[in-house]
Amino acid sequence: MTTELSKTFDPADIEQRWYAHWEENGLFRPERKGAEPFTIVNPPPNVTGSLHIGHALDNTLQDVVIRYERLRGKDALWVVGTDHAGIATQMVVERQMEAKQDKRTNYSREDFVGKVWEWKEESGGTITRQLRRLGCSMDWSREQFTMDEHFSNAVLKTFVDLHKEGLIYRDKRLVNWDVKLKTAISDLEVETVDVKGAFWHFRYPLADGVTTSEGKDYLVVATTRPETMLADMAVAVHPDDERYKSVVGKDILQPITGRRFKVVADEHADPELGSGCVKITPGHDFNDFDVGKRAGFAAAEMLNMLDAEGNVCQTADGLVPDEFIGLHRFKRDGVDGARELVVARMKELGFLIPHVTKDKEGNEQEHDAEPRTIATPFGDRGGVVIEPWLTDQWYVDAETLAKAPIQAVKDGTIEIVPKSWEKTFFNWMENIQPWCVSRQLWWGHRIPAWYDEDSNPYVAMTEEEAQTQAGEGVALTRDDDVLDTWFSSALWPFATLGWPDNTELFDKHYPNDLLISGFDILFFWDARMMMQGMHLTGKAPWPRLYLHGLVRAADGAKMSKSKGNVVDPLGLIDRYGADALRFFMSAMESQGRDIKMDERRVEGYRNFATKLWNATRFCQSNGIGASTSIAAPAATQAVNKWIIGEVVETKNALEQAMADLRFDAAANTIYHFVWDRFCDWYIELIKGNFDEETKAVAGWALDQILVMLHPFMPFITEELWSKQGDRPDYPLITAKWPDPQAEVDASAKAEIDWLIALTSAVRTAKNELGIAPGAKLEAYCPAPSALGRKVVEENAAAIERLARLTPVRFEEAPGGAAMQVAAGDDAFIVPLEGVIDIEAEKARLSKAMEASTKEAKSLEGRLNNANFVERAKPEAVEKARADFAHHTAEIERLKAALARLG
């Protein structure tokens, strides 16, 4: 029994109600013990997060897949949870403390961590509530958190086991040090920004009366970071540079510290760049670190001149002058830093080489440095310049762990979609560096290592086990660091299922079936899951990895708060409903290409939902309710056979698109079937003929629409499904995927497609010639095909109602002005004498064509002008191209209209 729908579609009225129903009734993971499993895991959002437009895209695509597979009868599990987000969460809590004139160091580590847990319980569920608003059908009954006890045990076990295998080790190396957060961060968390800086040139005197082949008793070095000379340990020249061969191995002096060190030969020095001499500070530059190692310096011997906050400290050799100790590396709050003082002292000592320019009059002017735009690394969270800093950290042997994933992608065990990302994947994985996994934070998984008085580490699951390793009576101190957040999230596909225990859930749902993620976390997360998954379980975490693009602003620019072009998905849901936003995301997602935000299209998909709502209301008003069978009803009428065939073709096309992970093709397939074939044509064709067969077929076809559309628009489809019939134990979310058990009837398809073609052709011609849509016209078809004659004879009433042609005669047309329209192989002549003013219409069309021709020519000229294309704003060029395409099409349309008039 149908329940009457309200006159207007109101998304807000149905969304919360249906989501609560699904979740409360356990419908996101129905009991299907014997069913084939299908498993995905969500990229766990930060517990500090709020839903942004990227989350909306990522989670919409996942939900489309999981709802689709659930409808196909799978035991579909979407694992959901949040990441503890070490740095981000600690920052949030510390900022709240600062607002109260409090700080972390006022508390013990345990008490501070307790405050973070309090914050998590009170404020950490924002994004999970927002995912519900989007309609995400996740298994909330098993919601995970990366700091949950079982997950933490898996993380610690992984660390201990990898350490036993020699795949985790402690080493002194340079790291990206964030002086604001006072922790190491990964290369992937560093953003390079072009900033205005300077290039200074200095003389370093050679010792012991040594001179170059040119007779100079000094070498010229240039640097963008003069403050680091306080820790210089060498000057490098290229081994083939004839200018300096005589001084290689000789001593040189650093003027401020008086440090005496060697000139070394190393290919890092470029003879073509500046003087060809490079100052080497191995403790504060990644390239210099490598030069230093090649020159024979052990990491422990490399000098460090900065503390954790970026302030100058004394080096191991004690040669930094006292006036520098405690200075910040840069100028800060108006106070000169080490950089400014180094430059000043070198200038006073006569070792600064000025940069000389000429003014407009040709007069020379001296400057301390040459202005330069410098690519500078910043921490993506701390927001300050990253300092390469020499510290002891824990590292994962990523090179060894990367071998299995590389092979898996090469041999097809793991398919990356789109395939174009494979090259990037191989390039990064084949050149992967040791993975620094220790972070100097309090919030996170504390590293399971204890040290004796000589700093020897003992790695174990518990302090008792570590004590056993160290021996009785050995005093142990636990490592203060925590693990990189990405180390724990790398275990997400299997630790969430109970690993390392062989649980029933793990055995059934691992490996997962698919991972969907943004390409921007391919190396942060996806590759690391491959490495850990294959090493720890012996299996790839999933056979397919789908990488989607970014959602950009309407003009193609990257969204950012500073640009003010960020789009709030919750605002879009408030205005247009979750279904409309989801459909937009699906329809625009084209295998990894970035999506341009277009609110008008979101609004258009809201209109699409409204059209389906109104079509269902129309069906209800004519006695069309829920179907009673999965198979298509028996049909004798061509129009009903035709719509059944359209369902069959739509289902097949939709399944192929989903198999290929072509979300855009899948969405557009169901969109065009609903809008064009069902609403615009089938409903029009059956008006006035609601016999029992037609009502049965129409109700069945509408049910198939609701099922096929459900993955994309779950809320409206569930509401319509419930109102079409009384089926309380058969909600749409767990309905059966269409199985028409029917074939496409070629004869019926040909008949109805011919009728649609005739109607469309007449409507188009009327529009072009300015004839009122409702005007009834005579038509002549002198030589009808067998198909044409059959359709006209059997559908005269429909042709009169839809095409407004009456009568249609199979004979020669009378002379005079007429328009011609075609359907299939049949040509129809429609007399126009007395219908329109032929000459006036010709004049109107000619004038319009002249205007479009003139505009198209002008636009073509602009687009052929290289200056315009290269220098104009991209949006201006894009608009010109769109306008040119419009006028070109308009010219063709007007030509066709004139041709119709003879």
SULGIFEN-V120846 format. One record per residue. N is the residue number from 1. NEAR is the number of other ideal C-beta (glycine too) atoms within 8 Angstrom. Layout:
# SULGIFEN-V120846
n: [N N]
near: [NEAR NEAR]
This chain:
# SULGIFEN-V120846
n: [1 2 3 4 5 6 7 8 9 10 11 12 13 14 15 16 17 18 19 20 21 22 23 24 25 26 27 28 29 30 31 32 33 34 35 36 37 38 39 40 41 42 43 44 45 46 47 48 49 50 51 52 53 54 55 56 57 58 59 60 61 62 63 64 65 66 67 68 69 70 71 72 73 74 75 76 77 78 79 80 81 82 83 84 85 86 87 88 89 90 91 92 93 94 95 96 97 98 99 100 101 102 103 104 105 106 107 108 109 110 111 112 113 114 115 116 117 118 119 120 121 122 123 124 125 126 127 128 129 130 131 132 133 134 135 136 137 138 139 140 141 142 143 144 145 146 147 148 149 150 151 152 153 154 155 156 157 158 159 160 161 162 163 164 165 166 167 168 169 170 171 172 173 174 175 176 177 178 179 180 181 182 183 184 185 186 187 188 189 190 191 192 193 194 195 196 197 198 199 200 201 202 203 204 205 206 207 208 209 210 211 212 213 214 215 216 217 218 219 220 221 222 223 224 225 226 227 228 229 230 231 232 233 234 235 236 237 238 239 240 241 242 243 244 245 246 247 248 249 250 251 252 253 254 255 256 257 258 259 260 261 262 263 264 265 266 267 268 269 270 271 272 273 274 275 276 277 278 279 280 281 282 283 284 285 286 287 288 289 290 291 292 293 294 295 296 297 298 299 300 301 302 303 304 305 306 307 308 309 310 311 312 313 314 315 316 317 318 319 320 321 322 323 324 325 326 327 328 329 330 331 332 333 334 335 336 337 338 339 340 341 342 343 344 345 346 347 348 349 350 351 352 353 354 355 356 357 358 359 360 361 362 363 364 365 366 367 368 369 370 371 372 373 374 375 376 377 378 379 380 381 382 383 384 385 386 387 388 389 390 391 392 393 394 395 396 397 398 399 400 401 402 403 404 405 406 407 408 409 410 411 412 413 414 415 416 417 418 419 420 421 422 423 424 425 426 427 428 429 430 431 432 433 434 435 436 437 438 439 440 441 442 443 444 445 446 447 448 449 450 451 452 453 454 455 456 457 458 459 460 461 462 463 464 465 466 467 468 469 470 471 472 473 474 475 476 477 478 479 480 481 482 483 484 485 486 487 488 489 490 491 492 493 494 495 496 497 498 499 500 501 502 503 504 505 506 507 508 509 510 511 512 513 514 515 516 517 518 519 520 521 522 523 524 525 526 527 528 529 530 531 532 533 534 535 536 537 538 539 540 541 542 543 544 545 546 547 548 549 550 551 552 553 554 555 556 557 558 559 560 561 562 563 564 565 566 567 568 569 570 571 572 573 574 575 576 577 578 579 580 581 582 583 584 585 586 587 588 589 590 591 592 593 594 595 596 597 598 599 600 601 602 603 604 605 606 607 608 609 610 611 612 613 614 615 616 617 618 619 620 621 622 623 624 625 626 627 628 629 630 631 632 633 634 635 636 637 638 639 640 641 642 643 644 645 646 647 648 649 650 651 652 653 654 655 656 657 658 659 660 661 662 663 664 665 666 667 668 669 670 671 672 673 674 675 676 677 678 679 680 681 682 683 684 685 686 687 688 689 690 691 692 693 694 695 696 697 698 699 700 701 702 703 704 705 706 707 708 709 710 711 712 713 714 715 716 717 718 719 720 721 722 723 724 725 726 727 728 729 730 731 732 733 734 735 736 737 738 739 740 741 742 743 744 745 746 747 748 749 750 751 752 753 754 755 756 757 758 759 760 761 762 763 764 765 766 767 768 769 770 771 772 773 774 775 776 777 778 779 780 781 782 783 784 785 786 787 788 789 790 791 792 793 794 795 796 797 798 799 800 801 802 803 804 805 806 807 808 809 810 811 812 813 814 815 816 817 818 819 820 821 822 823 824 825 826 827 828 829 830 831 832 833 834 835 836 837 838 839 840 841 842 843 844 845 846 847 848 849 850 851 852 853 854 855 856 857 858 859 860 861 862 863 864 865 866 867 868 869 870 871 872 873 874 875 876 877 878 879 880 881 882 883 884 885 886 887 888 889 890 891 892 893 894 895 896 897 898 899 900 901 902]
near: [5 9 6 6 10 7 4 4 9 7 16 8 7 12 13 7 8 12 12 8 10 12 11 6 7 9 12 11 9 7 4 8 5 3 8 6 11 12 12 15 12 14 9 12 10 11 13 8 12 6 12 10 12 9 14 14 14 14 12 13 15 13 16 14 13 13 14 11 10 13 13 7 8 11 11 12 11 16 15 13 12 14 12 13 11 13 13 10 16 13 10 10 14 10 8 9 11 9 6 6 4 6 7 10 4 5 8 5 8 6 8 13 10 8 11 12 8 8 13 11 6 6 6 10 6 9 14 11 8 12 13 10 12 16 13 12 13 11 11 9 7 8 10 12 11 16 8 8 5 8 15 11 9 12 15 11 10 12 14 12 9 11 11 7 6 7 11 12 9 8 9 8 12 10 11 14 13 14 14 8 12 8 10 14 17 11 6 6 9 13 7 8 8 7 7 6 10 9 12 13 13 15 10 15 10 17 10 6 6 9 9 12 8 6 5 7 8 8 16 12 12 9 11 8 8 11 12 13 14 14 13 14 13 14 16 15 18 13 9 5 11 6 10 15 9 6 14 11 6 11 11 15 11 11 13 11 12 8 10 7 10 10 16 13 8 12 5 9 12 7 9 4 5 7 8 13 13 10 12 15 13 16 13 16 12 7 7 11 16 9 16 13 10 7 12 4 10 5 11 5 6 13 12 12 12 12 7 8 7 11 10 15 10 5 13 5 6 6 7 14 7 5 5 12 10 5 11 12 13 10 9 7 3 4 7 7 13 13 12 9 12 14 13 9 10 13 10 6 8 6 11 11 8 7 11 8 7 7 7 3 4 5 6 6 8 6 9 9 10 9 7 9 7 9 7 10 11 13 16 9 11 11 7 10 8 12 11 12 13 13 9 5 14 12 13 12 11 11 9 7 14 13 8 11 15 11 9 12 14 6 6 6 8 13 9 11 11 8 7 6 12 9 7 8 12 10 8 11 11 8 6 9 7 10 11 12 12 13 15 9 12 9 12 13 11 10 11 12 12 14 12 11 5 4 6 7 9 13 11 13 8 7 9 7 9 15 13 8 8 11 7 4 4 8 6 12 5 9 11 6 12 12 15 11 14 10 14 14 13 12 15 13 15 13 13 12 12 10 13 6 6 5 9 5 8 13 8 8 10 14 11 12 10 11 14 10 14 12 11 6 10 14 9 9 13 13 13 14 15 14 14 12 15 15 10 12 11 4 8 12 14 12 9 11 12 11 13 12 10 10 13 11 12 7 7 9 8 7 12 7 5 4 10 5 8 10 12 8 13 9 8 13 13 6 7 11 13 12 16 17 17 16 15 12 14 15 13 11 13 8 9 11 6 8 12 10 11 9 9 6 10 14 11 8 15 13 8 13 16 9 11 14 12 9 12 13 10 9 14 14 6 8 7 10 11 11 10 3 7 6 8 11 10 4 10 6 8 11 12 13 14 15 14 16 14 13 14 12 9 13 12 8 10 12 8 8 12 11 6 7 9 10 13 12 10 14 12 9 12 14 11 9 14 14 11 9 13 16 12 8 11 14 13 8 11 12 7 6 6 9 6 5 12 13 13 10 14 14 14 13 14 16 12 12 13 13 14 12 12 15 10 13 12 17 15 15 13 14 10 14 15 10 11 15 9 5 9 5 3 6 14 12 12 9 11 8 9 10 7 11 6 8 5 7 11 6 8 12 12 10 15 13 10 14 15 9 11 16 11 8 11 14 10 8 14 11 9 12 13 7 11 5 8 5 9 7 12 10 12 15 14 9 3 10 8 6 12 14 10 9 12 13 7 8 10 10 7 9 15 11 8 10 9 12 15 10 6 13 8 9 6 5 9 6 3 7 8 10 10 9 12 9 11 11 5 13 7 14 12 15 13 13 7 3 8 9 5 10 6 8 12 10 8 9 13 9 8 10 13 8 8 12 10 8 10 12 8 8 12 9 8 9 12 5 8 5 6 11 9 6 5 9 5 8 8 8 12 8 8 13 9 8 10 12 8 8 13 9 8 11 12 8 9 13 9 9 12 11 7 11 13 5]
